[in-house]
Amino acid sequence: MLSVSKSSVRRLAKAGLIVIPAAFALYSAAARSDEAPVKVPAPVADAASAAGGTETAVLAGGCFWGMQAVFEHVKGVKEVVDGYAGGAKANPSYEEVSSGDTGHAESVKITFDPHEVSYGTLLRVYFSVAHDPTELDRQGPDSGTQYRSAVFPTSAEQARVAKSYIAQLGAAGVFHDPIVTKITPGATFFPAEGYHQDYYLTHPDSMYIVINDAPKVEHLKHLFPELYRDEPVRVADAE
């Protein structure tokens, strides 16, 4: 399978080779057909909606560019911010997190309206099209603990729903391999640098985006048409 890691993207960018022709883009997407998503069932247990206002969810599942790309297209989501969670250092830089020494995972903080989309529904997208929950400390071409699969609940209710859903999917044998997603309450989220925000939208011709992330958005569109919206929310709009 053809794959392009983020480190490869950085090297190609320096060489001025970050844009690829459309024909190669189509081939690249097809090369990932063996990583087809799994349409998982809806969670039996879901979080109750609060009286009003928005809520936040923090999830990690590989490169945050792709995670952000998927959830920016989900109805009911108001903002998706790339960042880092689960580590010991405050306000880590991308270079520090990429070293694997800080304990952080590339993550996204999702602000959503629970009256439009539930926390359980966000988890359904997360386990189905946003990443592969059976890959340990890696996703696709990227490896390291910073690319681990992790749920960082922002409340006891979210922790309860996540734990129940992982058990439900495991008991149903939805995946061929065990789910390795860790549930880590109490983690602090730190926003990533500005150039990482909306990366999928601002770099649509990047080799990494075309090969690894664009297919995820298409999977969301085709597997969950009732959740998909064509016009994504943007961090830039919120600012």
C-alpha positions as CSV (number, residue, x, y, z in Angstrom):
1,M,0.0,0.0,0.0
2,L,1.3,3.5,-0.9
3,S,1.5,5.7,2.1
4,V,2.9,9.1,3.0
5,S,3.8,10.0,6.6
6,K,3.8,13.5,8.1
7,S,7.6,13.4,8.2
8,S,7.6,12.7,4.5
9,V,5.3,15.6,3.9
10,R,7.7,18.0,5.7
11,R,10.6,16.8,3.6
12,L,8.6,17.2,0.4
13,A,7.4,20.6,1.4
14,K,11.0,21.8,1.7
15,A,11.7,20.4,-1.7
16,G,8.7,22.1,-3.2
17,L,6.9,18.9,-4.0
18,I,3.9,19.1,-1.8
19,V,1.3,19.4,-4.6
20,I,0.4,16.3,-6.6
21,P,-1.6,15.9,-9.8
22,A,-5.2,14.9,-9.8
23,A,-4.6,11.5,-11.4
24,F,-2.1,10.6,-8.7
25,A,-4.5,11.7,-6.1
26,L,-7.2,9.3,-7.3
27,Y,-4.6,6.5,-7.4
28,S,-3.5,7.3,-3.9
29,A,-7.0,7.2,-2.5
30,A,-7.6,3.8,-4.2
31,A,-4.4,2.5,-2.6
32,R,-6.0,2.8,0.8
33,S,-9.0,0.7,-0.1
34,D,-7.8,-2.0,2.3
35,E,-8.3,0.4,5.2
36,A,-12.1,0.6,4.6
37,P,-14.1,2.0,7.5
38,V,-16.4,-0.2,9.6
39,K,-19.9,1.1,10.1
40,V,-20.4,0.5,13.7
41,P,-23.8,0.3,15.5
42,A,-25.1,3.3,17.5
43,P,-24.2,3.2,21.2
44,V,-26.8,1.6,23.4
45,A,-25.9,4.0,26.2
46,D,-25.6,7.7,25.4
47,A,-25.1,10.9,27.3
48,A,-28.1,12.9,28.4
49,S,-28.4,16.4,26.9
50,A,-27.9,19.3,29.3
51,A,-30.5,22.0,29.6
52,G,-28.7,24.3,27.2
53,G,-25.5,25.4,25.7
54,T,-22.7,23.6,24.0
55,E,-20.4,20.8,25.3
56,T,-16.9,19.7,24.4
57,A,-15.4,16.3,23.5
58,V,-11.6,15.6,23.3
59,L,-10.6,12.7,21.1
60,A,-7.2,11.3,19.8
61,G,-6.9,9.0,16.8
62,G,-3.7,9.6,14.8
63,C,-2.8,12.8,13.0
64,F,-5.1,15.6,14.1
65,W,-5.5,17.0,10.6
66,G,-7.7,14.0,9.6
67,M,-9.6,14.0,12.8
68,Q,-10.4,17.7,12.4
69,A,-11.3,17.2,8.8
70,V,-13.9,14.6,9.6
71,F,-15.6,16.3,12.6
72,E,-15.7,19.7,10.8
73,H,-18.2,18.1,8.4
74,V,-20.5,16.6,11.2
75,K,-23.8,18.4,11.7
76,G,-24.2,19.9,15.2
77,V,-20.4,20.5,15.6
78,K,-19.6,24.1,16.1
79,E,-15.8,24.1,16.2
80,V,-13.0,21.6,16.0
81,V,-9.5,22.6,17.3
82,D,-6.3,20.7,16.8
83,G,-4.2,20.2,19.8
84,Y,-2.4,18.0,22.3
85,A,-3.8,16.1,25.4
86,G,-2.7,13.4,27.8
87,G,0.8,14.5,28.5
88,A,2.7,16.1,31.4
89,K,4.1,19.3,29.9
90,A,2.1,22.5,29.8
91,N,1.7,24.2,26.4
92,P,3.9,21.7,24.4
93,S,5.1,22.6,20.9
94,Y,4.4,20.4,17.9
95,E,8.1,19.4,17.8
96,E,8.1,18.4,21.5
97,V,5.0,16.3,21.0
98,S,6.4,14.7,17.8
99,S,9.4,13.5,19.8
100,G,7.1,11.2,21.8
101,D,8.7,12.4,25.0
102,T,5.9,14.6,26.4
103,G,3.3,11.9,26.6
104,H,0.8,13.9,24.7
105,A,-1.4,12.6,21.9
106,E,-2.4,14.7,18.8
107,S,-6.0,15.4,19.6
108,V,-9.0,17.4,18.7
109,K,-11.3,19.4,20.9
110,I,-14.9,19.3,19.5
111,T,-17.4,21.9,20.6
112,F,-20.9,20.6,19.8
113,D,-24.6,21.2,20.4
114,P,-25.8,18.1,22.2
115,H,-29.4,18.8,21.0
116,E,-28.2,18.4,17.4
117,V,-25.6,15.7,17.8
118,S,-25.0,13.5,20.9
119,Y,-21.7,12.6,22.4
120,G,-22.4,8.9,21.6
121,T,-22.9,9.9,17.9
122,L,-19.6,11.6,17.9
123,L,-18.0,8.4,19.3
124,R,-19.8,6.4,16.5
125,V,-18.1,8.6,13.9
126,Y,-14.8,8.4,15.8
127,F,-14.8,4.6,15.9
128,S,-16.1,4.1,12.4
129,V,-14.5,6.6,9.9
130,A,-12.2,9.0,11.9
131,H,-9.6,6.4,12.8
132,D,-8.9,2.7,13.3
133,P,-9.3,1.9,17.0
134,T,-7.5,-1.4,16.7
135,E,-4.1,0.2,15.8
136,L,-1.8,0.5,18.8
137,D,0.3,3.7,19.0
138,R,-0.1,4.4,15.3
139,Q,-2.5,5.3,12.5
140,G,-1.8,4.6,8.9
141,P,1.8,5.7,8.0
142,D,2.3,7.5,11.4
143,S,3.7,5.7,14.4
144,G,4.4,6.7,18.0
145,T,2.5,7.2,21.2
146,Q,1.5,10.7,20.0
147,Y,-0.7,9.0,17.4
148,R,-2.5,6.7,19.9
149,S,-6.2,6.1,20.1
150,A,-7.6,7.8,23.2
151,V,-10.7,9.3,24.6
152,F,-10.3,12.1,27.0
153,P,-13.7,12.5,28.7
154,T,-14.6,16.0,29.9
155,S,-17.2,14.7,32.4
156,A,-18.0,11.5,34.3
157,E,-21.0,11.1,32.0
158,Q,-18.7,11.0,28.9
159,A,-16.4,8.5,30.6
160,R,-19.4,6.3,31.3
161,V,-20.6,6.4,27.7
162,A,-17.2,5.8,26.2
163,K,-16.5,2.8,28.5
164,S,-19.9,1.3,27.7
165,Y,-19.5,1.8,24.0
166,I,-16.1,0.2,23.8
167,A,-17.5,-2.8,25.7
168,Q,-20.5,-2.9,23.4
169,L,-18.4,-2.9,20.2
170,G,-16.0,-5.5,21.7
171,A,-18.8,-7.8,22.7
172,A,-20.4,-7.5,19.2
173,G,-17.1,-8.4,17.5
174,V,-17.4,-5.5,15.2
175,F,-13.6,-5.4,14.6
176,H,-11.4,-8.3,13.7
177,D,-8.8,-7.1,16.3
178,P,-9.3,-5.9,19.9
179,I,-10.0,-2.2,20.4
180,V,-7.0,-0.5,22.0
181,T,-8.5,2.9,22.7
182,K,-7.7,4.2,26.2
183,I,-10.1,6.3,28.3
184,T,-8.1,9.0,30.1
185,P,-10.2,11.4,32.2
186,G,-8.9,14.6,33.6
187,A,-6.5,15.4,30.7
188,T,-5.8,19.0,29.9
189,F,-6.1,20.1,26.2
190,F,-3.6,22.5,24.7
191,P,-4.4,24.1,21.3
192,A,-1.9,23.4,18.5
193,E,-0.1,26.1,16.6
194,G,-2.1,28.1,14.1
195,Y,-0.7,26.6,11.0
196,H,-2.1,23.2,12.0
197,Q,-5.7,24.5,12.2
198,D,-8.0,23.8,9.3
199,Y,-5.0,22.1,7.6
200,Y,-7.2,19.8,5.5
201,L,-9.1,22.8,4.2
202,T,-6.1,25.0,3.4
203,H,-3.9,22.3,2.0
204,P,-6.3,20.1,-0.1
205,D,-3.5,19.1,-2.6
206,S,-1.1,18.0,0.1
207,M,0.0,14.4,-0.6
208,Y,-0.7,13.5,3.0
209,I,-4.1,15.0,3.0
210,V,-5.2,13.4,-0.3
211,I,-3.9,9.9,0.6
212,N,-4.8,9.7,4.3
213,D,-7.5,12.2,5.2
214,A,-9.7,13.0,2.1
215,P,-11.0,9.4,2.0
216,K,-12.1,9.7,5.7
217,V,-14.4,12.7,4.8
218,E,-15.8,10.7,1.8
219,H,-16.5,7.7,4.1
220,L,-18.4,10.0,6.5
221,K,-20.4,11.3,3.6
222,H,-21.4,7.9,2.3
223,L,-21.7,5.9,5.5
224,F,-23.5,8.6,7.6
225,P,-25.3,10.9,5.1
226,E,-27.7,12.0,7.8
227,L,-24.7,13.4,9.8
228,Y,-22.7,14.9,6.9
229,R,-22.8,18.5,6.0
230,D,-21.0,19.8,2.8
231,E,-19.9,23.1,4.2
232,P,-17.5,22.5,7.1
233,V,-17.1,24.7,10.2
234,R,-13.7,26.4,10.4
235,V,-11.5,27.5,13.3
236,A,-11.0,30.7,11.4
237,D,-14.7,31.4,11.4
238,A,-14.9,31.0,15.1
239,E,-12.0,33.4,15.6
